[in-house]
Amino acid sequence: MKVNIEVDMTPEEFRKAMGLPDVQKFQEEVMSRIQQQMEAGVEGYDPLSLMKPFVSQGFDSVETYQKMMMQMLNSYTQQK
């Protein structure tokens, strides 16, 4: 049996439905900081080191979400 589900919603509606945070202001802030560093001509400028604190936190939350989804899938398969 094959089941297809089609959901018509905007990315914003999907983000809210999944309970994901709105990161638009965060992205704007990070890009602003990168641009300031680039315009200032900082010697040894490394965009990765600038974003590292933010990115590591983001990956932690993604990993937590993935674990939660795996737990849900495992519990579903064990019930059958």
Distance bins in CASP14 RR format, pairs under 12 A and 6 or more apart:
PFRMAT RR
TARGET T0000
AUTHOR 0000-0000-0000
RMODE 2
METHOD distances of the structure
MODEL  1
7 13 0 0 0 0 1 0 0 0 0 0 0
7 14 1 0 0 1 0 0 0 0 0 0 0
7 17 0 0 0 0 1 0 0 0 0 0 0
7 18 0 0 0 0 0 1 0 0 0 0 0
8 14 0 0 0 0 0 1 0 0 0 0 0
9 15 0 0 0 0 1 0 0 0 0 0 0
9 16 0 0 0 0 1 0 0 0 0 0 0
9 17 1 0 0 1 0 0 0 0 0 0 0
9 18 0 0 0 0 0 1 0 0 0 0 0
10 16 0 0 0 0 1 0 0 0 0 0 0
10 17 0 0 0 0 0 1 0 0 0 0 0
11 17 0 0 0 0 0 1 0 0 0 0 0
11 18 0 0 0 0 0 1 0 0 0 0 0
11 20 0 0 0 0 0 1 0 0 0 0 0
11 22 0 0 0 0 0 1 0 0 0 0 0
11 23 0 0 0 0 0 1 0 0 0 0 0
11 24 0 0 0 0 0 1 0 0 0 0 0
12 18 0 0 0 0 0 1 0 0 0 0 0
12 19 0 0 0 0 0 1 0 0 0 0 0
12 20 0 0 0 0 0 1 0 0 0 0 0
12 22 0 0 0 0 1 0 0 0 0 0 0
12 23 0 0 0 0 0 1 0 0 0 0 0
12 24 0 0 0 0 1 0 0 0 0 0 0
13 19 0 0 0 0 0 1 0 0 0 0 0
13 20 0 0 0 0 0 1 0 0 0 0 0
14 20 0 0 0 0 1 0 0 0 0 0 0
15 21 0 0 0 0 1 0 0 0 0 0 0
15 22 1 0 0 1 0 0 0 0 0 0 0
15 23 0 0 0 0 1 0 0 0 0 0 0
15 24 0 0 0 0 1 0 0 0 0 0 0
16 22 0 0 0 0 1 0 0 0 0 0 0
18 65 0 0 0 0 1 0 0 0 0 0 0
18 68 0 0 0 0 0 1 0 0 0 0 0
18 69 0 0 0 0 0 1 0 0 0 0 0
19 61 0 0 0 0 0 1 0 0 0 0 0
19 65 0 0 0 0 1 0 0 0 0 0 0
19 68 0 0 0 0 0 1 0 0 0 0 0
20 58 0 0 0 0 0 1 0 0 0 0 0
20 61 0 0 0 0 1 0 0 0 0 0 0
20 62 0 0 0 0 0 1 0 0 0 0 0
20 65 0 0 0 0 1 0 0 0 0 0 0
21 27 0 0 0 0 0 1 0 0 0 0 0
21 57 0 0 0 0 0 1 0 0 0 0 0
21 58 0 0 0 0 1 0 0 0 0 0 0
21 61 0 0 0 0 1 0 0 0 0 0 0
21 62 0 0 0 0 0 1 0 0 0 0 0
21 65 0 0 0 0 0 1 0 0 0 0 0
22 28 0 0 0 0 0 1 0 0 0 0 0
23 29 0 0 0 0 1 0 0 0 0 0 0
23 30 0 0 0 0 1 0 0 0 0 0 0
23 31 0 0 0 0 0 1 0 0 0 0 0
23 54 0 0 0 0 1 0 0 0 0 0 0
23 55 0 0 0 0 0 1 0 0 0 0 0
23 57 0 0 0 0 0 1 0 0 0 0 0
23 58 0 0 0 0 1 0 0 0 0 0 0
23 61 0 0 0 0 0 1 0 0 0 0 0
23 62 0 0 0 0 0 1 0 0 0 0 0
24 30 0 0 0 0 0 1 0 0 0 0 0
24 31 0 0 0 0 0 1 0 0 0 0 0
25 31 0 0 0 0 0 1 0 0 0 0 0
25 32 0 0 0 0 0 1 0 0 0 0 0
26 32 0 0 0 0 0 1 0 0 0 0 0
26 33 0 0 0 0 0 1 0 0 0 0 0
26 51 0 0 0 0 0 1 0 0 0 0 0
26 53 0 0 0 0 0 1 0 0 0 0 0
26 54 1 0 0 1 0 0 0 0 0 0 0
26 55 0 0 0 0 0 1 0 0 0 0 0
26 57 0 0 0 0 0 1 0 0 0 0 0
26 58 0 0 0 0 1 0 0 0 0 0 0
27 33 0 0 0 0 0 1 0 0 0 0 0
27 34 0 0 0 0 0 1 0 0 0 0 0
27 51 0 0 0 0 0 1 0 0 0 0 0
27 54 0 0 0 0 1 0 0 0 0 0 0
27 55 0 0 0 0 0 1 0 0 0 0 0
27 58 0 0 0 0 0 1 0 0 0 0 0
28 34 0 0 0 0 0 1 0 0 0 0 0
28 35 0 0 0 0 0 1 0 0 0 0 0
29 35 0 0 0 0 0 1 0 0 0 0 0
29 36 0 0 0 0 0 1 0 0 0 0 0
29 50 0 0 0 0 0 1 0 0 0 0 0
29 51 0 0 0 0 0 1 0 0 0 0 0
29 54 0 0 0 0 1 0 0 0 0 0 0
30 36 0 0 0 0 0 1 0 0 0 0 0
30 37 0 0 0 0 0 1 0 0 0 0 0
30 47 0 0 0 0 1 0 0 0 0 0 0
30 48 0 0 0 0 0 1 0 0 0 0 0
30 50 1 0 0 1 0 0 0 0 0 0 0
30 51 1 0 0 1 0 0 0 0 0 0 0
30 52 0 0 0 0 0 1 0 0 0 0 0
30 53 0 0 0 0 0 1 0 0 0 0 0
30 54 1 0 0 1 0 0 0 0 0 0 0
30 55 0 0 0 0 1 0 0 0 0 0 0
30 57 0 0 0 0 0 1 0 0 0 0 0
30 58 0 0 0 0 0 1 0 0 0 0 0
31 37 0 0 0 0 0 1 0 0 0 0 0
31 38 0 0 0 0 0 1 0 0 0 0 0
31 47 0 0 0 0 0 1 0 0 0 0 0
31 50 0 0 0 0 0 1 0 0 0 0 0
31 51 0 0 0 0 1 0 0 0 0 0 0
31 54 0 0 0 0 0 1 0 0 0 0 0
32 38 0 0 0 0 0 1 0 0 0 0 0
32 39 0 0 0 0 0 1 0 0 0 0 0
32 50 0 0 0 0 0 1 0 0 0 0 0
33 39 0 0 0 0 0 1 0 0 0 0 0
33 40 0 0 0 0 0 1 0 0 0 0 0
33 42 0 0 0 0 0 1 0 0 0 0 0
33 45 0 0 0 0 0 1 0 0 0 0 0
33 47 0 0 0 0 1 0 0 0 0 0 0
33 49 0 0 0 0 0 1 0 0 0 0 0
33 50 1 0 0 1 0 0 0 0 0 0 0
33 51 0 0 0 0 1 0 0 0 0 0 0
33 53 0 0 0 0 0 1 0 0 0 0 0
33 54 0 0 0 0 1 0 0 0 0 0 0
34 40 0 0 0 0 0 1 0 0 0 0 0
34 41 0 0 0 0 0 1 0 0 0 0 0
34 42 0 0 0 0 0 1 0 0 0 0 0
34 45 0 0 0 0 1 0 0 0 0 0 0
34 46 0 0 0 0 0 1 0 0 0 0 0
34 47 1 0 1 0 0 0 0 0 0 0 0
34 48 0 0 0 0 0 1 0 0 0 0 0
34 49 0 0 0 0 0 1 0 0 0 0 0
34 50 1 0 0 1 0 0 0 0 0 0 0
34 51 1 0 0 1 0 0 0 0 0 0 0
34 54 0 0 0 0 0 1 0 0 0 0 0
35 41 0 0 0 0 0 1 0 0 0 0 0
35 42 0 0 0 0 0 1 0 0 0 0 0
35 45 0 0 0 0 0 1 0 0 0 0 0
35 47 0 0 0 0 0 1 0 0 0 0 0
35 50 0 0 0 0 0 1 0 0 0 0 0
36 42 0 0 0 0 1 0 0 0 0 0 0
36 45 0 0 0 0 0 1 0 0 0 0 0
36 47 0 0 0 0 0 1 0 0 0 0 0
36 50 0 0 0 0 1 0 0 0 0 0 0
37 43 0 0 0 0 0 1 0 0 0 0 0
37 44 0 0 0 0 1 0 0 0 0 0 0
37 45 1 0 1 0 0 0 0 0 0 0 0
37 46 0 0 0 0 1 0 0 0 0 0 0
37 47 1 0 0 1 0 0 0 0 0 0 0
37 48 0 0 0 0 0 1 0 0 0 0 0
37 49 0 0 0 0 0 1 0 0 0 0 0
37 50 1 0 0 1 0 0 0 0 0 0 0
37 51 0 0 0 0 0 1 0 0 0 0 0
38 44 0 0 0 0 0 1 0 0 0 0 0
38 45 1 0 0 1 0 0 0 0 0 0 0
38 46 0 0 0 0 0 1 0 0 0 0 0
38 47 0 0 0 0 1 0 0 0 0 0 0
38 50 0 0 0 0 0 1 0 0 0 0 0
39 45 0 0 0 0 0 1 0 0 0 0 0
42 49 0 0 0 0 0 1 0 0 0 0 0
42 50 0 0 0 0 1 0 0 0 0 0 0
44 50 0 0 0 0 0 1 0 0 0 0 0
46 52 0 0 0 0 1 0 0 0 0 0 0
47 54 0 0 0 0 0 1 0 0 0 0 0
47 55 0 0 0 0 0 1 0 0 0 0 0
48 54 0 0 0 0 0 1 0 0 0 0 0
48 55 0 0 0 0 1 0 0 0 0 0 0
48 56 0 0 0 0 0 1 0 0 0 0 0
49 55 0 0 0 0 0 1 0 0 0 0 0
49 56 0 0 0 0 0 1 0 0 0 0 0
51 57 0 0 0 0 0 1 0 0 0 0 0
51 58 0 0 0 0 0 1 0 0 0 0 0
51 59 0 0 0 0 0 1 0 0 0 0 0
52 58 0 0 0 0 0 1 0 0 0 0 0
52 59 0 0 0 0 0 1 0 0 0 0 0
53 59 0 0 0 0 0 1 0 0 0 0 0
53 60 0 0 0 0 0 1 0 0 0 0 0
54 60 0 0 0 0 0 1 0 0 0 0 0
54 61 0 0 0 0 0 1 0 0 0 0 0
55 61 0 0 0 0 0 1 0 0 0 0 0
55 62 0 0 0 0 0 1 0 0 0 0 0
56 62 0 0 0 0 0 1 0 0 0 0 0
56 63 0 0 0 0 0 1 0 0 0 0 0
57 63 0 0 0 0 0 1 0 0 0 0 0
57 64 0 0 0 0 0 1 0 0 0 0 0
58 64 0 0 0 0 1 0 0 0 0 0 0
58 65 0 0 0 0 0 1 0 0 0 0 0
59 65 0 0 0 0 0 1 0 0 0 0 0
59 66 0 0 0 0 0 1 0 0 0 0 0
60 66 0 0 0 0 0 1 0 0 0 0 0
60 67 0 0 0 0 0 1 0 0 0 0 0
61 67 0 0 0 0 0 1 0 0 0 0 0
61 68 0 0 0 0 0 1 0 0 0 0 0
62 68 0 0 0 0 0 1 0 0 0 0 0
62 69 0 0 0 0 0 1 0 0 0 0 0
63 69 0 0 0 0 0 1 0 0 0 0 0
63 70 0 0 0 0 0 1 0 0 0 0 0
64 70 0 0 0 0 0 1 0 0 0 0 0
64 71 0 0 0 0 0 1 0 0 0 0 0
65 71 0 0 0 0 0 1 0 0 0 0 0
65 72 0 0 0 0 0 1 0 0 0 0 0
66 72 0 0 0 0 0 1 0 0 0 0 0
66 73 0 0 0 0 0 1 0 0 0 0 0
67 73 0 0 0 0 0 1 0 0 0 0 0
67 74 0 0 0 0 0 1 0 0 0 0 0
68 74 0 0 0 0 0 1 0 0 0 0 0
68 75 0 0 0 0 0 1 0 0 0 0 0
69 75 0 0 0 0 0 1 0 0 0 0 0
69 76 0 0 0 0 0 1 0 0 0 0 0
70 76 0 0 0 0 0 1 0 0 0 0 0
70 77 0 0 0 0 0 1 0 0 0 0 0
71 77 0 0 0 0 0 1 0 0 0 0 0
71 78 0 0 0 0 0 1 0 0 0 0 0
72 78 0 0 0 0 0 1 0 0 0 0 0
72 79 0 0 0 0 0 1 0 0 0 0 0
73 79 0 0 0 0 0 1 0 0 0 0 0
73 80 0 0 0 0 0 1 0 0 0 0 0
74 80 0 0 0 0 0 1 0 0 0 0 0
END
